[in-house]
Amino acid sequence: MKTNKLWIGCLLLLTMSSCDKSFIEIPPKNFISSSNFFQTQNDFIQAVNATYAPLRNVYNSAYIMGEMRSDNTHYIFNSSNRGNLVREEIADFVDNPTAAPTSEKWTSNYRVIAYANEVLLRIDAATIDEAVKKNLKGQVLFLRALAYFDLVQYFGDVPLVLKPTSGSADEIIGVQSALTRTPKTDVYAQIVKDAKEAATLLPNKLTQEKGRATIGAAKTLLGNVHIVLKQWAEAESVLKEVVSSGQYSLLPDYASVFSPANKNHAESIFEVQYLQGNLGLQSSFGYVFAPNLTNLTPLVGFTFNNQSIGGWNIPTDDLVAAYETGDKRKAASVVEGYTESGKFVAQPFIKKYFNLPFPTPNGSSPNNNDNWPVYRYAEVLLMLAESLNEQGKSSEALPHLNAIRIRAGLSATTTTNQAELRELILKERRIELAFENKRWLDLVRTGKAIEVMTAYGTKLKASGKYPNLLTSSYNVTQNRLLFPIPFSEVQVNPKLVQNPGY
């Protein structure tokens, strides 16, 4: 029987070179809603694989809003615009609704949601293996919840779309069908519902194919949502389930957590899958976060012009100074400089994703193999410590916090003062999860963003290192805690009211 395919272009399921199973897919070129596509179990598997694909686009540029907007990272000033001025504007709080990274986050997350909705519309009635059905449904519920969680934290009220919308592919993906913004309380309620249901359907890490969502991933996401909503008891309960599951553990060596040779390890709960090669699945973080040199030979051992690619997400002096003496995470997270022509250049850059030797580039394009860590067991322990401390159970919080510190080579914390421990946990999150897109959201949810970023901006202006800063740079107000709805979305759909201040 002739089948109308869901995607125009090629969709492949690859097996990674390992004795353990894993998966990764080529993102679809286009998306066409078609009830005729879903005929076989393999059709549903392909559709679920496609739902993961847009995550690579989400996380390719997520650092701009998640880290560069904070006091963790900035950029190397370049007097000649590299064609990415919008990244600098986002970091400096002078961005506007036309910024491409903002649009990418919006569009790619809604692409995840659109693909998930297509599967969810049909999977209950599908005549496929019941165990496979449960697994696939759990995966797309998790992915939809993850996408909405990302959207609601950065944009506030967003359209809540739970069924495929009619119309063209652009309407489905861009949610350009005269939808209004749903109150964030309702969006959060749906996220919780999806994550809870996903947790009842998904298998555990040991039995799930590597790279796919698991019960642990769903419960970690749920715990994170409860943390953001300050639902401390609920967060404690679900995070304790992750800990007691026995599925996860801290790796002894912090640096090995980020090795491309060690993907989807015992500490990994969910990570976005990348794969080097010529299929368009590779990552580029090592180049983007490296200095913007015309010749990277001193750093990578081969000639590569990184002038137009690198110089982004550069660790700030403030972050480098925050590491305690003897903290093993510093050397694993930050390179404080490099030697060129016999001279040391004191230009820090991120080490976590700078894993040598680099694979051979695809011509002038980076071709790296690093996955992106979305959730690690270390964060589960820190969230559990936070949820316990906020309920006055500070002594119960200490073992979870200290597991992180001891792994880093630091002494255990002994204070049970709630206010002191609150600050210590936030600091540990900053160091442990540095460059994993957590800092800006942490500052916002803890109510510290305006204070911290105003002070940081004052310091940055006084340094004289950034003559490009505008007078309005780092004018951090309540309006700037959310990002603007992309201009293209508001232009097509006037019912999408813009966030204040934009």
Residue, then its C-alpha position, 0 to 999 in steps of 0.5 A: m500500500k502506498t504511504n504518504k510519508l510524514w517527512i520530506g527528506c531522509l530519516l535514518l536510525l543509526t547505531m553508534s559504535s559501541c557494544d551498548k545500544s544507542f540511537i541518533e537520527i537525521p533531523p527531518k527536512n520538513f514535516i507534513s501532518s498525515s494520518n496515512f503515515f502511521q501504519t506500522q510500529n516502525d512508523f511510530i518509532q521513526a516519528v518518535n526519533a524525529t521528535y528528538a531531532p529539534l533538541r539539537n537546534v535548541y541546545n546549539s544556541a541555548y548557552i546564549m540565553g542560559e549562560m551569557r545572559s548571566d554572570n558566568t560567561h560573556y564574549i571576547f570583544n571584537s571591534s569588527n562585528r562577526g555577524n552575530l551581534v545579537r549574541e552580544e546584545i542578549a548578553d548585555f541586556v539590549d536585545n530585541p524581538t528580532a534576535a535569532p537565538t530567541s527565535e530558535k529556542w521558540t521555533s525548535n521547542y514548538r517543533v518538538i511539541a508539534y511532532a509529539n502531538e502527532v504521535l500522541l494523537r494516534i498512538d493509543a489506537a495503534t495496533i503495535d506491541e503494548a510494551v513498545k507503545k508505552n515506551l514510545k508514548g512515555q518518550v514523547l510525553f517527556l519531550r513535550a514536557l521538556a519543551y514546554f518547561d524550557l519555553v515557560q521559563y524563558f518566555g512566561d505565558v506561551p500558547l499551550v498546544l496539545k493537539p496537531t493544528s491544521g494548516s501548513a507545516d509553518e503553522i504547525i511548527g510556528v504555532q501561527s494559527a491565531l493562538t493566544r498565550t496560555p497563563k503559565t500556571d496552566v502550562y506548568a500544570q500540563i508539564v507536571k501532568d505530562a511528566k507524571e504520566a511519562a514516569t509511569l510509562l517509561p522503562n529505567k535506564l538499564t533497560q532503555e536504549k541509550g539516549r532515550a528518555t527514561i523514568g529517571a529523566a521524567k522524575t528529574l524533570l518533574g523534580n526540577v519543575h517543583i523546585v522552580l514552583k517552590q513546591w519543596a515537599e513534592a520535589e523532595s519526594v520525587l527526587k528521592e525516588v530518583v536517588s533510591s532507584g539505584q540507576y545513577s551514581l556520581l562518576p569518581d572523576y568530574a572531568s570524565v563526565f564530559s568526555p565524548a568517549n564516555k557518553n550516556h554514563a552512570e551520572s547521565i540522566f538525559e543528554v542531547q545526542y550529537l555524532q561527528g561525521n558528515l550527516g549534519l549531526q555533529s556538535s561545535f561547542g569546542y570551537v564556538f567556546a574557544p577563542n576567536l583566533t585566525n589560527l587555532t593551531p596552538l590549541v588544537g594542533f592543526t590549522f583552523n580559522n576560528q575568527s568567525i566561529g569562536g569567542w562566545n560563552i567565555p568564562t568571566d573573571d567573577l566565575v573563575a574566582a568563585y572556585e575554591t582552592g583545591d577544587k578539581r572542577k576548575a581544571a576540568s571546566v576552565v582553561e585559563g589561557y594558552t601559549e602562542s609563539g612562546k608567550f602565555v595568553a591569559q584568555p580563559f575559555i571553557k574546557k568541558y566541551f574542549n576535548l582533544p584530539f578534535p576530529t577532523p573538521n568538515g572543511s571550514s565547519p566544526n565536526n565534534n562529538d560532544n553530547w549536551p548534558v541536560y540532566r545529571y545525577a549531580e543536579v538531582l543531589l543538589m536539587l534534593a539538598e535545596s528542597l530539604n533545606e527549604q523545608g527546614k531539614s538542613s541536616e538531611a540536606l548536608p549529605h547530598l550537598n557534600a557528596i558533590r563537594i567531596r567528589a570535587g576534592l573539597s571539605a564537607t560543609t557542616t553548617t545547618n543554618q538555613a540561610e547559609l546553606r541556601e547560599l552554599i547550595l546556589k554557589e555549588r550549583r553555579i560551580e558544579l553545573a557551570f556552562e550547562n545553561k543553568r545559571w540564568l534560570d537559577l538567578v531568576r527563580t531565586g530572585k537574585a537576577i536583578e541584583v547580581m546582574t546589575a552589579y556585574g554590569t557595573k563592574l564590566k563597564a568599569s573594566g574598560k574591556y568592552p567599549n561597545l557597551l551601550t549606556s543602556s547595557y545592563n539596565v536589568t529590570q523586571n521586564r528583562l527577566l523574560f525574553p521577547i516573543p519572536f517578532s516573526e511570531v507576533q507579526v503573523n499572529p497579533k493575538l500573541v501579545q508581546n512581553p512588556g519592555y520589548 
